[in-house]
């Protein structure tokens, strides 16, 4: 049924219009990138033989010669390319022709290589300027999280916390809240009986158990039927979130000791009792671990009428929820004047550029799984939803972020991408030696096919995500 619902979603006319708009925007991004290469090549006197939209895999849907350049549209619409005489073995130009890419100096080559990325970056600023100019505001990349009301499932500590409608959640456990994912991350990770506990607390409970049960021999396994006095329960340390979790990326590691299944069962069975009669032969360390996994306090400060107000301590339930409904309000920067528009645009682009490099760093160091990667299918679907539900304003900004993403990915020093070609040029300049063309072609071909494999992989992720309703 969920699959059918997702298919019907595509048939919705509003979505179809948004889908078409997003496809047009995405097509413009690719065309501008390749157009940058082509115009730069022509500017330095390089002949452009082919201007291709899509990769040359499978059938060609359209082909027409315009001047000296053949324009092609391929069925595999996942990119684009510009072909120079150097790319064709049977080219009619002599080897020493000034119209060949290979016969240009390093600065001319670099100009051609980075022109595509420059085109995408230019498009980013145009889209953001357009959005800010038309709607007179731009996102500040911060949110206000407001308390709306208590949910029917609200816990007793939640009801006694002191929340009032309209309260803005200012900080949790001393950390300022400006991202929509942050508050729920605190609540989820503070859940009761989370299956892990601090080793320091486990060691303390171990000693406490020995101290209040002097008549029990803890040197050996404790036999079933033995009644154990349980020391006073204590809260676990309050959660502190890393920058990754505040942003909603990656998984937080609490550096606590995980409980075994036996210890979890024992914990559930004891369930805050003052004493407990063992049902099975048990080791002392298992009891200590079981009573150490309790609950983590949540300290919330809200803004109320402009003043900071500390609420009573809250605790999440075993499902990681408090039982409150929140309202997430995005904060905007006004762009009514020319100065505000320019400043707001630069601020918006700079923030998202830093964020993308930060996420890429996490991706390449394995801190974010490649399973989270998505491609053009997901981009178009998400972008279409953004336009359909949030309007063209957010759609333009989303397209700007994707164009920025394309620029950054293309400039990475990876063979087969623009950045890879730039890297080889720099190596040649530093060493003073030209890299063997046959070796260079082999390296680029290997990475080209790896790139195709990556595209197919993320496309599978996209299709699976559509079928399962992830997007």
N, C-alpha and C positions, 0 to 999 in steps of 0.2 A: 504493500500500500504506500509506503514511503517513497519507493521508487516511482510509482505512478504519479504521486503528488509532485515529485521533482520534475517529471516530464511535462505534466500539465502546466507547471510554472513557466516553462519555456513557451507555451502556447499563448500565455497571457499577452494581450496586445500592448499593454504598457511596458511589459518586460521586453517585447520584441523591438519596440521603438528605442528603448534604452540600450538594448543589445546592438542595434545598428549604429547608434551614436558612439558606443564604446569601440566597435570595430573600426569605425571611421577614424577615431582618435588614435587607436593602436596602429592602423595603417599609416597615418600621418607620421607617427614616431619613427617607423621603419624607413619610410620614404625620405624623411628629412635626414636621417643618419646616412643613408646611401647617397642622397643628393649632396650632402656635405663632402663626401669623398669625391664624387664626380666633378663638382664645381671646382674644388681645390686642384684636382688633377688637370682639368682644362686650363686653370689659371696659370699653371707652371708648364703648360705645353705637352702634357701627356695625353695620348689618344685613349679614349674610353670606348672599348669594343662592345661591352655588354653592361646593361643596367638591369639587374634581376631582382624581382620581388618574390621572396620564397627561396628555398634551397633547390638546386637542380637535381632533385630526386623524384623519380616518377615522371608523369606526363607534364608537358608544357601547355598551359591553357591559352596563352596569348604570346605572340611574337610579332614585332614590327620594327623595321629599320627606320630610325629617325636621324638623318644626317649620317654620321659615321658610327653611331651607337645603336645597337640592337636592344630594344626594350622587351623584356620577357616577364611573364607571370607564370610561376610554377604551381603545381597542385599542392606541394608541400609548403604551405604558407607559414613557415616558422622562422622567418628571417629575411635576409636580402644580401645582395653582393654587388660589387662593381668589378668588372673584368678589364684588365689592361692587356696590351699586346704581349707582355712578358708571360702571361698566363697560357698562351696558345703556342704549341710547338710548331705549328705550320703557319705562323704569322708571316704576312707578306713584307713586313718592315725589316730593313737590314739591322743587324745586331748593334750597330753604332748609331741607330736613329735617335735623335733627341726627343722623339715622341714616345720612347720606351721609358717605363718607370725606372728600370735598372740604371739608366744613364743620367739620372738626376742626382744632385748632391744630397747629402744627408739631411740638410735643413728643408729642402723641397720635399723629400720623402716623408719626413716627420710632419710637415704641414698637411700633406695628403692623408696620412694615417690618422692624425688627431682631429681632422675636420669633421668626421662623422660624429665623434663624441661631442665636439663643439656644437654641432647642429642640435643634438639632443639636449645639451645644457641650455642652449639658446631657447629651445622650445619650452623647457621647464620654466624659465623666467617669463616667457610670453604668456604661458597658461596661468601662472600665478598672478602676474600683473593684470591679466584679463579678469580673473576671478575677483581679485581685490578691487579693481577699478569699477566693475559692474555692481558688486554687492557691498562695496564700501566697508569691508571687514575681511580679516584673515584669521585662521585659527592661531591661538597663542601656544598650542601644544600642551596646554594644561586644562584640567577639568575641576569642577566643583562636584563633590559627592554629597548630596543632601539626603538627610533622613526624611522619608515620606510617612511611613506608618509601620506599626507592628504587624507582622504576619500572624495568622492563626496558630502557627507552629512556634511562636516566640517562647523562649525559655524563661524561667523565673528570673534569672539574673538579668536577662535582657529587659524584661518588664520593669525591673527595679533599677535599671541603669540611669534613668533620668533623661532619656531622649525626649525631645520636643519637636514637633513638626517644623520643618524648615531649618533645623540644625545643619550646619555644614561641617562635615567630618574634616577637621584640620590636621590632626595627627593621630597615629596609632603606635603605641609603644615607643613614643618619642620620635617617630619618623613621619615627616610631613607627607600628606597624601595629595598628589596632583595628577595621578594617572588612574583611569577607570578600573584597571585590573588590581590595583594595590589593596584596596579595602577587603575585597573577597579573598585575596591571597592570604592576608593576615588571619581571617576567620577560618579558612579551610585548613591552614597549616597549624592552627592552634586547637584543632579538634581534640576532644577527649578520647582517650584510648587510641592513640594513633599508631601503636605497634612499635614504639621505640622510646628509649629513655636515656637520660644522661648517665654516663658511667659513674660520675661522682655521686649522683643520687643513689644509684644501685649499691655502691660501696657503703654509703652511709646507712641505707636500710639494712644491709647485711649486718653491720655492727649493731644497729638498734635491735634487730631480731634476737641476736645473741644476748644483749643486755637485759631485755625484758622477759626472756625465757630461760632463766638460769638452770632449770631442772631438765632441760632437753639437751641431749648430746648431739651437737651439730657436726661432730667430726665425721660421722657416717651418714648414709642416706637415712632420711627420716621416714619411719614406717607409716603406712596408711592407718588412719584412726587416731593419729596424734593431733591434739588440739594446740594450735599455735596462737599466741597473743600477737596481734598486729600492731605495730607502732603507729603513731599519729601520721595521717597522710599529709603530704605537702605538695604544693603546686610545683610543676616543672618551670624552668626558666621561660620568660616571655620570648616570643618569636622576634627575631630581627631579620629583615629581608635584605637581600643583596639588590644592587641596581637592576640586575637582570629580572628578578622577580617583580620589582616595582614596575618595570616596563611590561611585564607579562610574557617574557621570553625565558626559555630554559627551565630547568628544574632545580629547586633549592635543595641543597644538601645540609641537613641539620647537624651532621657529625655526631649523631647519637647512636647508641647501641641498639640494633634491632632485636625484638623479642622473637623467640622461637614459637612455633605453633603451640607447643605444650605450655609455655609461659603465658601466652595470650589466653588460652583456655583457663588457666589458673587465675589470671587477672580477672576475667569475667566472672568466674565462680566466687572469688573472694568479694569483689565488688564493694569495696570500702567498708567491709565488716571489721569489727574490733577484734574478733578472734575467728579462727577458721579450723575446722577439722579436716585433715587431709583425706582425700578419697583414694589416693594412690601413693605409693612410695615416692618421695620427692626429695630433691637436693635443696639445700638452703638457698643457693644462688638463684634457683628458679623462683622461689618465693620472693626474694629480694627484688628480682627483676619485675615480677608480676605487680608488686605494690608500688613500683617506681613509675610506672606508666599511668599517669593520672590526667591532669588537665593543665592547660597553660593559660595564665591570666592575660586579658586584653585590656590595655589602658587606652581609653579614647578621650581626646580633647576635641570639643566642637566649638565652632564660632556661632555665637548667638547674640544677635543685635550688635555685632562688631566686637564682642568680648569673648575671650577664650574661657570656656567652662569645662572643667574636668568631670567626666561622668564616673559613676560607681563602676568598679571592676566588673568586666563581662567575661563570660566563658562560652566557648562554642560547644555544641552538642557533639555526639558521636558521628554525626553526618557532616561536621564542619560548618554548621550554619548557626547564626544567632537567632534568626526569625525576624528579620527586619526587611522592609522594602526600601530600596535606595533609588534616588533619581540622579542620573549622571548628566551634568550640564557642561558642555564644552565652552571654554572661555575664548573670547575673540579680541583681536586687536583692531581698533578702528583704522581705516585707510581712506579717510574722506579727503585729505589733502594730498598733494603730490609727494611731499616729504614723507608723510605717513605711509603712502603706498610703496615708495621705494624702500624705506626702512623695514616695513612689514614683510615685503617680498624677500628681501635679503635675509632677514631673520628666519623666515619660514624655510627657505631653501637651505640655509646654513645648518639649521637644526636637523633637518631630515638627511642631509648629506653626512653629518657626523653620526647620526643614528644608524645609517646604512653601513658605514664602514665599521661601526661597533658590532653590528649583527654579523657582518661578513667575517670579522675576526673570530667571533664565537663559533661560526659555522666551520671555518677552516681549522680551528683548533679542536674540533669535535665536541664543543660544549653545547652545540645545538645540532640535533640530528638532521641528516639529509632527507629524512622522511618528511620533514616539514617544508621541503622545497616544493614550489608550485610553478606552473608554466603559463603559457598563453591562454589555455582553456580556462583555468581558474581566474586569471587576471581579467579576462573578458567577462566571465560570469560575475565575479565580485564587483567589477566596475559597472556592469549593467545594473546590478542590484543597488549600488550606490546612487546611480543616476535615477533609477526608478523610485527609490524610497526616500532619498535625501536631496534630490534635485541636481540640476546641471552644475550648480556651484561646487558641490562636493565632487561631482564627476570630473570637472576640470582639474581640481586639485589632486584627485586620484590619478588622473592621466599624467599630471606633472610628476608625481612621485614615481610612476612606472617609467617615464622617460628618463628621469634621474637614475633610476635603477639600471636601465639599459646602458646609459653612459658610463656608470661606474663599473658594471660588469665587463663592458667592452674594453675598458682601459686597463684592466687587470693584466699583469705580465704572464699571460697564459698563451702558449702557442695556438695558432688558428684564430685568435682574437686580435683586435687592433693593438692591444697592449703587448701581446706577444711579439708582433712585428716591430713595435717600438723598442722592446727589450733587445731584440737581435741587432737592430740598428745601433743602439747604444754600445753593445758588446763590440761590434765592428769598429766603432769610433774609438773606443778605449784601447782595443788590441791593435788597431791599425791594419787588421787582416779581415778580408771578406770571408764570411762563413760559406763553406761548400754548399752550392745550390742544391745538389742532390740530397745531402744530409738534411738541409733546411726543409726541403719538400717532404722528406720522409717524416720528420718531426711534426710538421704542420698537418700532414695527412693523418698521422696517428691521433693527434689531438682533435682533428676535425671529426673523426669517427667517434672518438670519446664524447665529443660535444653532442653529436647526433644521438648517441646512446643515452646521454644525460637528458636530452630533450624528450626522448621516448619514455624515459623513466618518470620524469615529472609529469608528462602527459598521462601516464598510467595513474599517477597519484591524483591528478586532476579529475580524470574520469571516475575513479573510485570514489573520490570526494563528492562528486555530483550525484552518483548513484546512492551513496549512503547519507546524503543530506548534510555533508560537512560544510558546504558553502551555501 
